[in-house]
């Protein structure tokens, strides 16, 4: 069996696939060194938020080439781990009906809903970015790959 076939697949899911799930995908790809297939999707995808791209770039992770994707793109794929990243206190998490081995919920505040000056909004993006990094590091500790 080749190395690609052994790679675990993790899908980060939220509604818009513009901030949190995109940052999580970028962090997992970066922190795992490519040993895990990192994916993200949304139930109502919109474009990747430019401030998410900027916040990740500040941390040395380039997500500028990522695109917002519909969860429908992965319905026929086997997903080892599905992680919902919505903040359940404010929004309902999307449902994914594809083939999933394990499900986890890691709620993060939606930085796209931040208000204030540019710098105040960027501070929210940076804080959420760092919280997502911590969450992805914890996921990696639990994974066998």
N, C-alpha and C positions, 0 to 999 in steps of 0.2 A: 504494500500500500504506500503510495507516495505521501509526502509531507502535507500537501494541499488537502488530501482526503481526510487527514487526521485533525485538521484545524477546527477548533470549536467556533461556532457562529453565535454572535450575540447581536440582538436587535434592540435598539433603544427606540421606544415608541412614545409619541406625544400627539397632540392635535395638529399643530402647524408645521412641525419639523423645521423650525426656523432658528431656534436658539438652543434650548437645553439638550434635546436629543442630538443635535449637530455637534455641540461641544462634547457630549459624552462619546459619540462616535470618534471624534478626533482624539480625545484623551486615550481611549482604549487602543486605538491603532498605534499611537505614540508610545504609551507606557508598556504595551505588550511586545513592542518591537516587531509587530506583524505576525506574532504567533497565534493571534486570535483574529478571526474575521469580524470586523466591526462594521455594523450597519445601523442606519437610523431611518425612520419613516414616520409619517403622520397620517391621520385619518382625513385631514383637510389641509394638505401641504400647501405652503406658500413659499416664498423665496427665503434663502438663508439670510438672516439678519446681518447687515453690515457691521453692527457693533459686536455681534458674536464673533465674527471673523476678526475684528480688530482686537478684542479681548484675548482671543486665543493666540493671535500673532504676538501679542505682548508677552505671552508665556512661552513662546518658541514653538507653537504648534500651528501649522498652516492648514486651515480648513477652507481656504478660498476656492479650491477645486471641487468641494462637495456640493451636491445639489439637493434640493428638497424633493423627497420621494413619497409616493403614496404607499400606504401599508399593503395595498393590493399587489404591488410588485413582488411581495415576498410570501404571498399566500400558498404558493406551491413549493416553497423551500422548507427544508427542515431546519428549525431554529433550536439550538441547544439551550439558549437562555434568552428570554424576553424580559426586558426591563422597562417598565413604565416610569416616566420621569415627571409626570404632571403633579402639581400641588393639589392634592385631593381636597384640601380645605376650601379651595376656590373654584375648582373645575372638576368635571368628571373625567376619569381616565378612559381613553379609548379601549375598545375591545378588539382583540386580534384573534381570529378564528383559525389561523394557520396551524401547522404542525409544530408544537412547542414542547421541548423536554422539561424545562423549568421556567417558572415565572417569579419575578421579583418586582417589588414596588419601591422606588427610591424617589420620594417627592422632593422637588426643588421649586423654589419661587420662580415665576416667569419673569425674567429680566425685561422682556419686551413691554411689560405693563408698568415699568418704572416711570416716574414723572420727576421733573425738576430740570435743573440746568444740564447741559451736556456732560459736565464733569460728574454731577450727582448720578446721572443715569449710567455713565461708564463705571462708577464705583459699584453699582448694583450688578452690572455685567461681570465685573472682576470678582466680586464676592461669590456670585453663583458659579462662575467658572472654577474658582478654587474649591468650592463645596463639591462640585461635580468631580473634580480631580480626586478629592478624598474618597468619594463614593466609588469611583472606578478602581482606585488602588485597593479598596476593601474587596471589591468583586474579584480582582486578580488574585488576592490572597486565598480566596475560597476555591478558585478554579484549578482543575488539574488539566494541564495541556502539554 
